[in-house]
Amino acid sequence: MTPSRKPLSRKSQASGRESARVILFNKPFDVLTQFTDKEGRKTLADFIPVPGVYAAGRLDRDSEGLVVLTDNGQLQARISHPDHAMSKTYWAQVEGIPDEAALQALCKGVELRDGPTQPARARLMDAPVQLWPRDPPIRERRHIPTAWVELTLSEGRNRQVRRMTAAVGHPTLRLIRYRVGSWTLDGLGPGEWYTVQS
């Protein structure tokens, strides 16, 4: 757990207006993006001792990576509401190696049970340089290779990346959200967080 690295002034000195508190957090695997849980599972409260902030959007328990928290309702809506189409970039470790046709399908949009997805950006990538070990490790099949795909979306349906990669024949084994808007995971290890000026 990392303390806030950038203390936040609650008023912008330039404009005198109220600032929003924004926290960037690298959510580990098996942590819920909420502060309480009746079943005793790990939550944000196990890592972030800051009152009055809430996650702007969700990240599934079995996914990892960037969660943005704020105490400003308007900013929270701007980040999480689909009407604002704030783009998000994900790194997905998938089963098999997607060919050009699979990548093009992800880019054009694939048909899911709740309708076609919007156009996205997708490309094969090397394993992220700053990748940390996952606990527990992903399941691997001896005779099936894996690959990493970078996928950038401007919509946020439930488990969308996993459903998209499965639809083109490459189930996601590990999913990391790298970017939300202009914020990224850079400099954050799993379970670490810091405050930024909004």
N, C-alpha and C positions, 0 to 999 in steps of 0.2 A: 504494500500500500504506500502510495506516494503522497506527501502533503501537497497542497496547492502551491504551484511554483510561481504563479503570477497573482499577487494580491489584487483584488478588484475594488476600484473606487465605485461606490454606489451612485455617484453622479458624474456624468461626463464633464470634465473641466472646460472643454471647448464650448459646449452648448448649454450646460447647466441642466440638461434633461436627465431623467432617471435612466440608469443603465440596467440592462438585464444581466443577471448572473448566468454564465454559461460554463458548464463543466464538460470536459471530454473524458470519457472513460473507456478503457479497453476491457470489455466484458469477457471473462473467461467462459469456457464451456460449462454447462450445467448450472448457470446462474440465471435467475429470473430477473426480467427488467421491471421490477416493482420493489417497493420497500418493505412489504410484509407478506407473509405466507403462513397460512394456518397449518400446513403440513411440515413446517420446519426446514424447508429447502433453502439453499443459499439465495440471497436477494441482494439488491443494491446496498441495503443497510449494512451488509457485512464488509463493505469496502468504502463507502462514502458517508462520513459522519457530518453531513451538511444538511441542516433543516431547510424545508421550504422549496426544494428543487424537485422536479419531476422529469421523467424520461420523455423526450420529444420523439414519439414513435416507439415501436417495440422491436426487439430482436429476440428470436426464438431461443428457448433454453438450450437447445442443442447447437446453436450457432455462436460464433465468437466475434469480437471486434468492436467497432466504434459505436458507442451510445452517447448521444448528446443530451444533457440534462439542463434545464433552465427553470428559473422562478418567474418567467414572463409568459403569460398565457398566449399573447399574440405571437410571440416568437415560436412557442411550442406548436401552435396551429400552422404557422408558416413552414415549419420543418416537416411536420407529420401529415398534414392534410393533403390528399391527392390533388385537390384543385390547384395547389401551388406548384406541383410538379418539380419539387426540389430533387435534383438527381443524386443518386447514391451509387457507389461502386463497390462491387463484391468480388472477392476471390473465392472461386469454387474449385475444390479438388474433386474431380469426377472420375468415375469408373470408365476405363477405356480411353481412347484418344480421338476426340471429335475431328471429323474431316471438314473440308470447306463447306460441304452441303449442310452439315449440322450447325456450323457457325453462322452461315447465312440465314438459316431458319430462325436462330435465336435473334439475329439482327432484324429480320423482317417482322417477327412476331409469330408466336406459336399458338395453336388452339388449345385452350384449357377448358375445364368443365364450366368455368364461369365466364367463358368468352375468350376471344383472341387477345393476346398481349399487345401492347403498343411497341413500336419499333425501339430497339435497344442497340447498344454497342457491345460486341463480343469479340474476343480474340484469345488465342492461346498465349500463355505466358510461362516463363520459368517459375519454379517454386520461389515464393517471396524470400528475399535476402534476409529480412528480419523475422522470419518465421520461428515461432517458439514451439516446443513439443506440446502436443495435446494430451491431456490426462482425462480419460484413458485414450490410448492411441486409436486411430480409425481401424476398422476391419480391412484387411487386405487379402485378396485372393492371389495365390501364387502365380497363376498363369494369366492374370488379367492386369495389364498395366494401368497406371493412373496418369492424369494430366491436370494441369491448372488452367482454368479459364477465368479471364477478367470480364465481368459483365456489368455494364452501367445501365441503370433503369431510371425512368422518371415517373414510375408508378410504384405502388407498394402494397400489392395484394398479399394475403396470407400465404406464407411459405412459397412465394412466387419463384425465387431462383431455383429452389429444389424441384418445383413442378415443371419449370421450363427445361432444365437439363434432362429430367426424366423423360419429358415428351420427345426429345430428340435422341433418346437411347443412351444417355450417359448420366446415370444417377449420381447425385452429389454425395460425397463421403464426408467432406469437411467444408464448412462455409464460414468465411470471415468477411465482415463488412469493413472495408478499408476507408471509405470516404462518404461524408454526408455534406452536400453543398461544397463549401470551400474548406471544411475541416477534414483532417485526415488522422490516421493512427500514428503517423510518424513521431518517433520518440517515446511511444507508450508501450511498455511491456504489459503482459496480461495482468489484470487486477490493478493497474496504475491509473491515476487520474490527475488532471490539473485544471485550473480555472483559466479561462481566456477572457479578454475584453471583447464585448459584443459590439 
